C-alpha cells in the first residue's frame, strides 16, 4: 500500500498532526469501534458521490478518509480515488475494505497539512468528521492545501461538528448534545466521548468556517445545519 512519509522535516512549531486528539484510534479494536459508531453506510456514500457528481474517470481525494468507505465507493464507480489518513490502523482497515470489493484506491499515510498530491489537479476533495481535529489557524492552512489540489471549478465538500448556535447559547446547546447523543458503551459514541470532543478537540462556529472557506479560495455553493452541532458545506474552487 503506497504511503507518503509522515511530516519528515517540519519545524518545531508545527502542529503535531500525528498525535491524536480526542478518541484514541491506535488499535485495531478501536478502529473497528469507530467504524461501527460512525455508522459507515455504502449507500449513504453513494448518495453523496451522486450529489458531488463523482463518476467514472473523476479524480477524488478524501482527506482523513478513516476506514476508506467513501474512497472505496468512488473507486467502485470508476473514479480515481485517493484516501489520506494519519492513522496507519485506519489505512490498514481501508486497504482490507478495498480488497473485499476488488478495487484499488490510492492510500496515503499523511495528514491535512502534509499531504502533497501528485498528478493532475482533482475534481473533488472531501473531508468528513475530521477537520475539527485541527485548531482554527491550522484549519485555515488545511483548507488552503485542499484548494491547491483542486482544479478551478472543482468541488470541495465538508461535513463536521460545526456549531450553528450563537456563542451566548453555547453551554445550553452543548449540554443538550451530550445528554441526547451519548450512548451506552458498545452501542455508539458515549457521553464521555462527546464530553472529550468538546473539551479536547477543536470544533468551531459555522461563521468562522465560512470565512476560512472564502479566504482559501472557495465560493460556498450550499450550506446546511441539520442540527445546531453539525454543518455541511459544498464549495466551488474559484
N, C-alpha and C positions, 0 to 999 in steps of 0.2 A: 504494500500500500504506500504510494508516494506521499511523503510528508515534507514540509519545509522545516528547517531548523528553528526552534523557538528562540526568537529575540537574541541572537548571539552577541550583539555589540550595542546594547542600549546603555545610555548614560545612567548614572546612579540615581538621578531624579525621576527617571521614567516610571510610569505606573506599573506595578508588578502584576501584569495581566494573567500570569500563570499561577498566581497564588489565589485560590478560590475564596470568594466571599459567600456568606450565606450557607446553603446546603452543601455539605462535603460530598463530592462525586468521585472520590478516589478509590472506589472499589467496584467490582462487577455487580454486587448486590445493590449498591447504592444507585448505580446507573439503571438497573432493571426497575427499581422502585421509582426512580424519577420518571422513566418512560411510562410506567403504569399511572403514576399520579398526574402526569401531564395529559393523559387521555389521548395518546397517539392514535390517529384515525386516518388511514389512507384515503378514505372517501372525502374527508374534510380537506386533506392536502390537495386532492384532485380538484375540488371545488375552488380552492384558492388559486391553483395553477390556471384553471379556466378563466378566472377573473383577471389574472395577470397576463393572459394571452400567451402562455408558455406552450409551445407546440414543437413538433419535430424540427430540429435544426436550431431552436432557440439556445442561447447561451445564458446560463443562470448560475449565480453564486449565492449560496445560503451561508451567511455568517453566523457563527455559533450554532452549528447545524444539529447539535445534540446527537441523538441516535440515528439521524440521517433520513427520516421518513420523507421529508419534502424533496430532498435531492434524489432519493430513490424513485419516487413517483414521477419526478421530472424526467429522469433517465428512461423510465418505462414508456414514456410517450415520445421518446426520441430526441429529447433535449440533451445538450452538452452541459452536464451538471457538475458543479463543484461544491463540496461541503467542507467547511472550515470550522475547526474547534480547537480549544486549548487543552481539552481533556483527551488523553490517549485512550482511556477507558471508553469514552463516548465514541471515539472513532473506531475502536475495535467492534463495538456493537453495530455501528453504521456499516462497517465492512461486512459483517455477518448478515445484516439485513439485505444488502445489495446482492450478496451471493445467493441468498434464498430466492431472490426474484430474478436472478440471471442477468443483472445489469452491472455496469461498471462506472459509476460516478468517480470523479477525481476527489480523493480525500486529502486534506491538508492539515497538518498539525501546526496551527497558527491561530492568532487572535485578531480581534478587530484592528489593533494598532500596528501589527507587524506583518499581516498577510500582504503579500505582493503578487498581484495577479499577472501571470504571463499569458501572452496570446492576445487576440483581438479584444477590444472593448466589448463588454457583455450587454445583453438586452435587459436583464432583470437581476437586481440584487435584493435579497430578502433577509430579514432577521426577526425572529420571534422570541419573546420572553427572555431576552438576554442583554439588551443594551443597558438595562438597569444595573448591571454589574460594574459599570464604569461611572466614576464621578462626572459631574457636568462638563468640566474642562475637557476631559478625555472623551466624553460622548461627542463633543464637537469635532475633535480630531478624528474619531472613528467615522463620523458622517462625511467628513472631507475625503477620507480614504475611500469610502463607499462610492462617493460621487466620481472619484478619479478613475474607477474601473468600469463605469457605465458609459455607454455611447450617448451622445446628445439625443434627447427624446426617450432614453431608456427609463425603465420603471424602478423605483425604489419602494419597497414595502416594509413597514414597521408595525409590529404588534407587541405591546408590552404592558407591564404595570406602569401606567402613566396617570397622574392624578388630574381629574377634570373638575374636582371641587375647589372652592376658594380656600385660601390659606386660613381664614378665620374659622372655618368649619372642619379643619383637618383632623383634629382629635376625634370628633364625633364620627366622621366617615371611616377613619382607620380602625377605630374600635369596633364599629359595626361590621367592617370587612373581616376582621379577625374572628369576631364572635360568630359570624354567619358561615364563613367558608372553612374554618378549621374542622378536620375530620379525625376520627379515631385512628390510631396507628394501624397501618396496613390497608386503610380504606381511602387514602388520598393524602394531600398535604395537611399536616396537623396544625393545630393552633400555634404550637411552638415554632413551626416553620414560618408561618405568617408573621409572628412576632419578630423572628430573626430577620425576615425580609425588611420590615420597617426599620428595625434598629441598625442593621449591619450593611444593608445594600443601599443602592443609590437611585431609587425611583424618584422622579421629579414631576413638576407640573406640566400640563399639556401646552400652556402658553410659552414655557421655556423651550420645549421641544420644537414647537412651531418656529420660533426664532432661529434655533440651531439648524433646522432643515433649510430654511430660506438662506441662511448665511453659508451653508455648504454648497449652494448652487442648485437647489431643488425648488420647483413650484409644487405646491400642495394641490393635488387634483381632488382628493376627498379625505375627510377625516371623520371618524365616528367615535363616540364614547358610549358603548352599550351599557356600561355601568360606571359609577364615579371613579373606580380604581383602575380602569383599563381603557386603552385607546388604540385605534388603528389609524395609520396614515398611509395613503398611497400617493406617491410623488412622481414627478417627471423631471429628469435631468435637463437643465437648461442647455 
